[in-house]
Structure formats: C-alpha cells, structure tokens
C-alpha cells in the first residue's frame, strides 16, 4: 500500500460527506489498487465506516464502485456496504472517494478457499450463486466492456441507484472480439510468468476455442473479481454478509462471470497443500480442511447452481454447462498473479507443479 494519508486529510474527506462527524481514529486496510481506511467516528448514527479513494491516479473504478453498490442496494438481493456519499472531484483531496457504512463481518484471506471445510465452502458459494443470479438479471448494460460512472458528478451526496448512472467503456462490438482482447492481454502477461513454457500452447488453444464460441451473447453486470478477499462473511454460519468492492466490474455474458466464480472458489490452483493450518483463518478448527486436499470444484459448482437457480431460474441453463475457455482464462489470470499468493513456506514448488499439471490436463482435453 502507498503511504497513508495524513489524519487531517482523512478528517476533511470524512466531513465532505458527513460535515457533523468527527474522526476519532483511522486505520489503513490492505485493498488492492485503492486505498481503504477503517474510520472510527463520533457525532453521527454510526461509530465505524470505511473511506475508499484511488491511489493510482485513475479514479474511474472508485466512482463506479459507489454507483454500482448503490444500484445493487436498491435493485437486487446482493448484500453490499451501504454507500453514504461520494465526492467525485476536489482539487485538494485525493478524489474521487466515497464513504460507506461498516457491516458486521469477518474477512478471510484469498488463499483460505483451499482451507475451509466443505460445509463452510458450500454455504458461502451457495450465497454467491444467489447473488450472481440476482446481479445477472438486472437490466443495466447493453454492451460488453468495462463499467464506469456515467452519471452526474457528486459532491458528498449518495448516488441515485439508477442504472443510467453507469456506462460501458473500452469495449468491442461483439463478445468474441472483447473476450479475445482480454485474453490477449493476459497472454501478454503470461509470457513473463513462471508458467511461460505454456504460453504458446495457451495462445493456440484460446484462438481455436474463442473462434468456436456460438451465441447469442447477452451482456450483464459481472462481478469478475471473485475471491474470498472480496467477501465479508460469517464463517461460522457459512454465510456471505456483504460483497464490497465493485471497482473492477465488467459487462460480460452471465456464463463468463459464473465460470470465473466456479473456478476461483473451487480452489484448484491451491492443489498440493496437504494438511495446512492457517493461523490467519479465525474460524474454529472444525471449519478447517485437514488431510490431503480433494478436488472440490464439483461441490462448488453444484452449490453455485443451487443458489443461482433461486434468483435467476430463467438464466440457469445458460450457466449450467462449463465453458472451458472461460475456466482456463481464469486459470491464466491466477498463473499471472501466482507470485502474489501467500502460500506457507516450503509449499510453493509443490503448488506450482500441481497447478501446471492441472492446466496441462485442460489443454490436452
């Protein structure tokens, strides 16, 4: 994370949204490309909230995040962190930024997907399936691409929750065109990964598979950035309490978004981790995987489909059958970011070897 913002700056940002609130304490939270702070406040009707701002000089995602969460809060069953207000532009503050209410919950590490019990994983992914179904039935986009803010600039107000506040940018005319552009970008990264020996085979495989895709394709809001790190959960109950962080939302076919979720929550990229206990997983021992890991992709897919059918029965047939090129694109993204996985000492080579075997098996199939 970049250098923390000064206390006085954070207080000014808080008071641009809630002028009567006072900042008591601020704690930075690790959160990808954006800066997030947990704020303890007084003078209002909450005592904890979160402040999110850009650290990369590109605030498109932060502005869109607030609009999407507000839209989901009003129009779907997806639980989010309620947005209190957004500041899109300020010459003296790191805008855009937005303030949201805290939700009682826990967070789990990204890698914990391979370390929680079957019951917990099944409960969480069934909830995710329900939420994806509700998301995909929302009529909010009409093209494929990156979802950005398309509404009026705000100065501390809450977004409207209207789909017209969103626009699709950096897209292509057709879904295969857009999919190939995204795949090509991942392959350009892949050549510099530890799995680069597979790049040429992957390129040929993707060219053939994407050319063979048949539609029709309908765009929907896609979560895309799936993973335990982007869920707020009650792990003891195996329930998702909120899905924050929608800065990386894409307009994609429902099957693409569903397949990414099935792959990432299946945790096959963590194969080769026998008998791991992760002290950062705060659930009790009865929720931890013990012994040699199994392939839990079938369990995850069934749970996702069960949840999805509850909220999107009319779409479930479009996501029921696996689409190999979507799954392997998800695997390619994990290969590209493999060095960022926080694996226990002494397991990296074993995980990489099992992962490579799994990808080779998919290519051969």
BAGUBA-389907 format. One record per residue (C-alpha): x, y, z. Coordinates in steps of 0.05 Angstrom, whole numbers, padded with zeros to 5 digits, always signed. Each point is the difference from the previous one (the first is absolute). Layout:
<pts>
XYZ...
</pts>
This chain:
<pts>
+00000+00000+00000+00024+00071-00013+00016+00049+00056-00060+00011+00046-00038+00065-00006+00009+00050+00056-00052+00000+00056-00022+00072-00017-00012-00020-00073-00042-00060+00019-00041+00044+00047-00013+00051-00056-00021-00057-00046-00048-00028+00053-00031+00068+00011-00010+00013-00075-00052-00056+00005-00022+00006+00073+00015+00072+00023-00021-00013+00072+00041-00062+00012+00067+00000+00035+00058-00047-00015+00024-00037+00062+00047-00051-00031+00021-00024-00069+00031-00067-00020+00023-00017-00071-00027-00065-00029+00036-00040-00053-00044+00003-00062+00029-00009-00070+00009+00061-00043-00042+00047+00043+00014+00029+00069-00051-00020+00053-00002+00026+00071-00041-00025+00059-00024+00062+00036-00024+00005+00071-00047+00060+00003-00045+00037+00048-00057+00050-00007-00043-00043-00045-00043-00062+00000+00058-00049-00012+00067-00008+00035+00038-00035-00057+00003+00011-00074+00046-00010-00059+00032+00052-00046+00024-00021-00069+00041+00041-00048+00046-00011-00060+00076-00007+00007+00016-00011-00073-00022+00067-00030-00059-00033-00035-00065+00008+00038-00048-00033-00049-00005-00062+00042-00013+00037+00066-00056+00043-00030-00032-00061-00034+00006-00042+00063-00044+00049+00039-00053+00002-00055-00002-00075-00009-00006-00014+00075-00057+00050+00005-00035-00032-00060+00008-00070+00031-00025+00025+00067-00066+00023-00031-00009-00048-00057+00026-00069+00019+00009-00051+00056+00075+00011+00000+00023+00024+00069+00048+00059-00005+00032+00051+00046-00050+00058-00002+00030+00062-00033-00009+00063+00042+00027+00049-00051+00049+00013-00058+00047+00057-00017+00019-00006-00073+00045+00061-00006+00041+00044+00047+00063+00039-00016+00031-00010+00069-00023-00070+00020+00014-00069-00031-00066-00003-00037-00039-00037-00021-00016-00033+00066-00061-00028+00035-00022-00016+00070-00039-00063+00018-00030-00030+00063+00034-00058+00035-00033-00069-00001+00012-00049+00058+00042-00055-00031+00066-00034-00008+00048-00002-00059+00038-00061-00021+00065-00003-00040-00006-00014-00074+00038-00066+00010-00049-00023+00055-00044-00027-00056+00042-00063+00004-00001-00005+00075-00071+00007+00024-00045-00061+00010-00049-00027-00052-00059+00026+00040+00026+00071+00004+00022+00001-00073-00067-00027-00022-00039+00051+00040+00041+00059-00024-00002-00020-00073-00075-00013+00002-00008+00072+00024+00046+00024-00055-00042-00038-00051-00063+00034+00025+00033+00068-00004+00027-00013-00071-00070-00020-00023-00029+00064+00028+00056+00040-00032-00006-00031-00069-00075+00012-00004+00010+00074+00010-00012+00041-00064+00058+00049+00005+00047-00007-00061-00008-00010-00075+00072-00010-00023+00063-00040+00020+00056+00036+00035+00022+00035+00064-00055+00031+00042+00014+00073+00019-00037+00058+00030-00047+00033-00049-00041+00043+00047+00006+00071+00025+00059+00021+00044-00016-00004+00074+00026+00042+00057-00015-00041+00062-00069-00026-00020-00022-00072-00006-00005-00027-00071-00070-00007-00028+00000-00075-00009-00023+00010-00072+00031-00046-00054+00008+00061-00045+00056+00022+00046+00043-00055-00032+00033-00003-00068+00042-00052-00036+00069+00021-00025+00061-00032-00033-00042-00054-00032-00007-00035-00068-00058-00009-00047-00009-00074+00014+00012-00046+00059+00053-00044-00035+00038+00063-00019-00001+00026+00071+00017-00068+00029+00060-00007-00046+00025+00070+00019-00003-00019+00074+00032-00068-00013+00055+00032-00042+00016+00048+00057+00006-00059+00049+00044-00039-00048+00046+00060-00007+00008-00002+00075+00006-00076+00001+00064-00001-00041+00035+00032+00060-00029-00049+00051+00032-00062+00030-00047-00040-00046+00026+00033-00064+00016-00068-00032-00076-00008-00008-00013+00068-00034+00006-00024-00072-00046-00059+00012-00050+00044+00036+00000+00051-00057-00016-00052-00053-00052-00033+00045-00036+00066+00015+00000+00021-00073-00036-00064-00019-00049-00001+00059-00020+00074-00005-00011-00007-00076-00046-00059+00014-00045+00036+00051-00072+00007-00023-00051+00050+00027-00045+00035+00008+00037+00038+00055-00036+00047+00047+00041+00050+00042-00012+00003+00075+00036+00031+00059+00056-00047+00018+00033-00004+00069+00063-00030-00033+00046+00017+00059-00021-00062+00039+00037-00027+00060-00005-00004+00075+00037+00065+00006-00060+00036-00031-00052-00030+00047-00022+00020+00070-00023-00064+00034-00026-00034+00062+00045-00062-00005-00032-00036+00058-00068+00003-00035+00030-00008-00069-00035+00063-00024+00020+00060-00042-00019+00065+00036+00023+00048-00054+00036+00005-00067+00040+00065+00000+00047+00027-00053-00031+00004-00069+00054+00044-00031+00018-00055-00050-00069-00014-00028-00006-00023-00072-00060-00008-00046+00005-00073-00022-00045-00059-00015-00026-00033+00064+00036-00065-00016+00068+00035+00000-00011+00030+00068-00028-00065+00028+00059-00041-00027+00051+00046+00032-00036-00008+00067-00003-00076-00008+00074-00004-00014+00025+00048+00053-00044-00026+00056+00017-00071-00021+00071+00015+00023+00034-00049-00048+00058+00049-00006+00017-00018+00072+00006-00075-00013+00061-00029+00033-00011+00029+00069-00008-00061+00046-00020+00011+00072+00007+00075+00002-00021+00040+00061-00002+00075-00012+00003+00040+00065-00031+00060-00036-00064-00040-00011-00037+00019+00063-00054-00054-00003+00003-00058+00048+00037-00064-00018-00065-00034-00020-00003+00047-00060+00070-00016-00026+00019-00051-00052+00044-00055+00026+00038-00052-00039+00013-00007-00075-00042+00051-00039-00053-00024-00049-00024+00031-00064-00059+00040+00026-00021+00031-00065-00061-00046-00007-00023+00019+00070+00008+00074-00015-00034-00004-00068-00060-00036+00029-00007+00051+00057+00007+00059-00048-00054-00030-00046-00047-00013+00058+00006+00073+00022-00004+00027-00070-00064-00037-00015-00033+00034+00059+00008+00070-00029+00010-00011-00075-00039-00063-00019-00008+00027-00071+00076+00005-00010+00024-00062+00035+00002-00042-00064+00049+00051-00030+00051-00012+00056-00013-00073+00016+00051-00031-00048+00074+00019+00010+00032+00044-00053+00073-00023-00003+00030+00064-00029-00031+00042+00056+00027-00048+00052+00070-00001-00031+00001+00076-00005-00013+00002+00075+00058-00049+00009+00044+00044-00043-00014+00060+00044+00019-00040+00061+00065-00023-00034+00016+00073-00016-00009+00019+00073+00028-00063+00031+00057+00037+00033-00051+00040+00041-00031-00062+00032+00018-00003+00073+00019-00074+00006+00030-00034+00061+00076-00007-00001+00024-00060-00038-00063-00011-00041+00010+00047-00059+00033-00050-00047-00050-00055+00016-00059+00046-00013+00031+00025-00065+00013-00071-00024-00071-00023+00015-00029+00063-00031+00042-00010-00063-00024-00072-00006-00072+00022+00008+00006+00052-00056+00036-00050-00046-00056-00049+00011-00051+00053-00021+00041+00015-00063+00004-00073-00018-00074-00010+00010
</pts>
